[in-house]
Amino acid sequence: MTATASGYGAWALITGGSEGVGAAFARQLAAQGVSSVLVARKAEALAQTAAEVRGLGAQARTVQADLTQGIEDVLAATQDLDLGLLVLNAGANSYGHDFVDGDLDQHRGVVDLNVTAAMGLLHAVGGRLKARGRGGILVVGSMAGYVGQERISVYAAAKAFQRILTEGLWLELRPHGVDVLHLVLGLTRTPAMERAGLRLDGAADPEDVAREGLEQLAHGPVHHVGGHQRSAGHLSGFPRDEVVAGHADMLRRLYS
């Protein structure tokens, strides 16, 4: 499949498309002549990004939706379109608390967004692209999905689930002309990370992240933004007690 996003089709569906990396994807795609269906919860931010897309000469539709409540409205908004690309970017850590001390329903919300909604969209759009015989799926992941962590244990587990599912989809869909990529992000200068109070010194720029993701989409199943493969390999290693405890110590020093 061509590295030019317009080769997938005229429209892309972007969840978490109102700001940060999602909005950057929409702008990058618009510059290539690809229109976007933008999905997010914040109406004002959605409208702003849609205006930017239109200003670049592409079309934009917006769907204000909480994906934890269902995906029906999102799918309905794409039924009449030449949809060729799915970008799953929604899934910021929405609840950072120790697991046993946190509210279980809030933890379930993290799973509903990162696992249940993601599965539904991948199933529906993946099937559509398979039948079509071409397309692309890009799932935005996180380095958090490589190791258990305090306060974000459910989020980290959900991101690990996404990566393994995406790898399986890559195997299943590549014989049918559909490119699949899990794009693993490290620290990135997004509004969500700013709201979380993270130190963003040296953080990646969302525009660079989106550009790199689109360039690598045809080269799945996994790509690490900024060359973090070595770190991912270390975090996947053994013995697990040393890896998990050592990573936790590093984070405490970094954010203390």
C-alpha positions as CSV (number, residue, x, y, z in Angstrom):
1,M,0.0,0.0,0.0
2,T,1.2,3.5,-0.8
3,A,2.7,5.6,2.0
4,T,0.4,8.4,0.8
5,A,-2.7,8.4,3.0
6,S,-5.0,9.4,0.1
7,G,-4.2,5.9,-1.4
8,Y,-6.4,4.4,1.3
9,G,-9.5,6.4,0.5
10,A,-11.1,9.8,0.7
11,W,-12.0,9.8,4.4
12,A,-10.5,8.9,7.7
13,L,-12.2,8.2,11.1
14,I,-10.2,9.7,13.9
15,T,-11.1,9.1,17.6
16,G,-9.7,11.5,20.0
17,G,-9.6,13.9,17.1
18,S,-10.1,17.2,18.8
19,E,-6.7,18.0,20.1
20,G,-3.1,16.8,20.5
21,V,-2.0,13.9,18.4
22,G,-5.5,13.2,17.0
23,A,-5.8,16.8,15.7
24,A,-2.3,16.5,14.3
25,F,-3.4,13.4,12.3
26,A,-6.4,15.3,11.0
27,R,-4.2,18.2,9.8
28,Q,-1.5,15.9,8.3
29,L,-4.2,14.0,6.4
30,A,-6.0,17.1,5.2
31,A,-2.7,18.3,3.7
32,Q,-2.7,15.0,1.7
33,G,-6.3,15.6,0.6
34,V,-8.0,13.2,3.0
35,S,-11.1,14.4,4.9
36,S,-11.8,13.4,8.5
37,V,-14.7,12.3,10.7
38,L,-13.5,13.7,14.1
39,V,-14.7,12.1,17.3
40,A,-14.3,13.5,20.8
41,R,-16.2,14.7,23.8
42,K,-15.4,18.4,23.7
43,A,-17.5,20.3,21.2
44,E,-15.5,23.5,21.1
45,A,-12.2,21.7,20.5
46,L,-13.9,19.5,17.8
47,A,-15.2,22.6,16.0
48,Q,-11.8,24.2,16.1
49,T,-10.0,21.2,14.6
50,A,-12.7,20.8,12.0
51,A,-12.2,24.4,10.9
52,E,-8.5,23.8,10.6
53,V,-9.1,20.8,8.4
54,R,-11.5,22.7,6.2
55,G,-9.0,25.5,6.0
56,L,-6.5,23.0,4.5
57,G,-8.9,22.2,1.8
58,A,-10.4,18.9,3.1
59,Q,-13.9,18.1,4.5
60,A,-14.6,17.4,8.1
61,R,-17.5,15.9,10.1
62,T,-17.7,16.0,13.8
63,V,-19.2,13.5,16.3
64,Q,-19.4,14.7,19.9
65,A,-19.5,11.4,21.7
66,D,-18.3,9.6,24.8
67,L,-17.0,6.3,23.4
68,T,-17.5,4.5,26.8
69,Q,-21.3,4.9,26.2
70,G,-21.2,3.2,22.8
71,I,-20.0,3.6,19.2
72,E,-23.2,3.5,17.2
73,D,-23.3,7.2,16.4
74,V,-19.7,7.1,15.3
75,L,-20.3,4.2,12.9
76,A,-23.5,5.9,11.6
77,A,-21.6,9.0,10.7
78,T,-19.3,7.1,8.3
79,Q,-21.8,4.8,6.5
80,D,-22.1,7.0,3.4
81,L,-18.4,7.7,3.1
82,D,-15.4,6.3,1.2
83,L,-13.8,5.4,4.5
84,G,-10.3,4.1,4.1
85,L,-8.4,4.8,7.3
86,L,-9.2,4.3,11.0
87,V,-7.0,6.2,13.6
88,L,-7.7,5.1,17.1
89,N,-6.3,7.9,19.2
90,A,-8.9,8.1,22.0
91,G,-7.6,6.5,25.2
92,A,-5.7,8.8,27.5
93,N,-5.4,7.6,31.0
94,S,-8.6,9.0,32.5
95,Y,-8.2,7.8,36.0
96,G,-4.8,7.7,37.8
97,H,-5.3,5.9,41.1
98,D,-3.9,2.9,42.9
99,F,-6.0,0.0,41.8
100,V,-7.4,-1.3,45.1
101,D,-7.8,2.2,46.6
102,G,-9.6,3.5,43.5
103,D,-13.2,3.4,42.4
104,L,-13.9,0.3,40.5
105,D,-16.4,1.9,38.1
106,Q,-13.7,4.5,37.2
107,H,-11.3,1.8,36.5
108,R,-13.9,0.1,34.3
109,G,-14.2,3.4,32.4
110,V,-10.6,3.1,31.4
111,V,-11.2,-0.4,30.1
112,D,-14.4,0.6,28.4
113,L,-12.6,3.3,26.4
114,N,-9.3,1.5,25.7
115,V,-10.6,-2.0,25.3
116,T,-14.3,-2.3,24.7
117,A,-14.8,0.7,22.4
118,A,-11.6,0.0,20.6
119,M,-12.6,-3.6,20.0
120,G,-16.0,-2.5,18.6
121,L,-14.4,0.0,16.2
122,L,-11.7,-2.3,15.1
123,H,-14.2,-5.1,14.4
124,A,-16.6,-2.9,12.5
125,V,-14.2,-0.8,10.5
126,G,-11.7,-3.7,10.1
127,G,-14.4,-5.8,8.5
128,R,-15.4,-3.0,6.3
129,L,-11.9,-2.5,5.0
130,K,-11.3,-6.2,4.5
131,A,-14.4,-6.4,2.3
132,R,-13.2,-3.3,0.5
133,G,-9.8,-4.8,-0.2
134,R,-7.7,-1.9,0.9
135,G,-7.3,0.5,3.8
136,G,-5.3,1.3,6.9
137,I,-5.7,1.0,10.7
138,L,-3.5,2.9,13.0
139,V,-3.8,2.4,16.8
140,V,-2.0,4.9,19.0
141,G,-0.4,3.0,21.9
142,S,1.9,3.9,24.8
143,M,5.1,2.8,26.3
144,A,3.0,2.3,29.5
145,G,1.7,-0.9,27.9
146,Y,5.1,-2.6,28.3
147,V,5.3,-2.7,32.1
148,G,3.1,-2.7,35.2
149,Q,3.0,0.6,36.9
150,E,1.6,2.2,40.1
151,R,-1.5,4.3,39.8
152,I,-2.0,3.5,36.1
153,S,-2.0,-0.3,36.3
154,V,-5.4,-0.6,34.5
155,Y,-4.4,1.9,31.8
156,A,-1.1,0.1,31.3
157,A,-2.8,-3.3,31.0
158,A,-5.3,-1.9,28.5
159,K,-2.6,-0.5,26.3
160,A,-0.9,-3.9,26.4
161,F,-4.1,-5.5,25.3
162,Q,-4.4,-3.0,22.4
163,R,-0.9,-3.8,21.2
164,I,-1.4,-7.6,21.2
165,L,-4.8,-7.2,19.4
166,T,-3.3,-4.9,16.8
167,E,-0.5,-7.4,16.1
168,G,-3.1,-10.1,15.5
169,L,-5.1,-7.8,13.2
170,W,-1.9,-7.1,11.2
171,L,-1.6,-10.8,10.5
172,E,-5.3,-11.3,9.7
173,L,-5.8,-8.2,7.4
174,R,-2.5,-7.9,5.5
175,P,-3.5,-10.6,3.0
176,H,-6.6,-8.4,2.2
177,G,-4.7,-5.2,1.4
178,V,-5.2,-3.5,4.8
179,D,-2.2,-2.0,6.6
180,V,-2.3,-2.2,10.4
181,L,0.1,-0.4,12.8
182,H,0.4,0.0,16.5
183,L,2.1,3.3,17.0
184,V,3.8,3.4,20.4
185,L,4.2,6.9,21.9
186,G,6.5,8.0,24.7
187,L,6.3,11.4,26.4
188,T,4.4,13.7,24.0
189,R,3.5,17.3,24.4
190,T,-0.3,17.0,24.3
191,P,-3.0,18.8,26.3
192,A,-3.9,15.6,28.0
193,M,-0.3,15.1,29.3
194,E,-0.1,18.8,30.3
195,R,-3.4,18.4,32.3
196,A,-1.9,15.3,34.0
197,G,1.0,17.5,35.3
198,L,3.8,15.6,33.6
199,R,7.1,17.1,33.0
200,L,7.4,17.5,29.3
201,D,11.0,18.5,28.8
202,G,12.1,16.8,25.6
203,A,8.6,15.6,24.8
204,A,7.7,14.8,21.2
205,D,5.7,17.2,19.1
206,P,2.3,15.9,18.1
207,E,2.8,17.0,14.5
208,D,6.1,15.0,14.3
209,V,4.3,12.0,15.9
210,A,1.5,12.1,13.3
211,R,3.8,12.5,10.4
212,E,6.0,9.5,11.6
213,G,2.9,7.4,12.2
214,L,1.6,7.9,8.7
215,E,5.0,7.3,7.2
216,Q,5.2,4.0,9.0
217,L,1.6,2.8,8.6
218,A,2.6,0.4,5.8
219,H,5.3,-1.1,7.9
220,G,3.5,-2.7,10.8
221,P,2.7,-4.3,13.1
222,V,4.5,-2.0,15.7
223,H,6.5,1.2,15.4
224,H,8.0,3.1,18.4
225,V,8.0,6.9,17.9
226,G,11.4,8.4,18.4
227,G,13.3,5.1,18.3
228,H,12.1,3.7,21.7
229,Q,12.5,0.1,20.6
230,R,15.4,-0.4,23.0
231,S,13.4,0.8,25.9
232,A,10.5,-1.4,24.9
233,G,12.8,-4.4,24.7
234,H,14.2,-3.7,28.2
235,L,10.7,-3.3,29.7
236,S,9.6,-6.6,28.1
237,G,12.6,-8.4,29.6
238,F,13.3,-10.7,32.6
239,P,13.5,-11.1,35.5
240,R,10.2,-9.3,35.9
241,D,10.7,-8.2,39.5
242,E,13.9,-6.3,38.6
243,V,12.3,-4.7,35.5
244,V,9.1,-3.6,37.1
245,A,10.7,-2.4,40.4
246,G,13.5,-0.7,38.5
247,H,11.2,1.2,36.2
248,A,9.1,2.3,39.2
249,D,12.2,3.6,40.9
250,M,13.2,5.5,37.8
251,L,9.7,7.2,37.5
252,R,9.7,8.2,41.1
253,R,13.1,9.9,40.6
254,L,11.9,11.6,37.4
255,Y,8.6,13.0,38.8
256,S,9.6,13.6,42.5
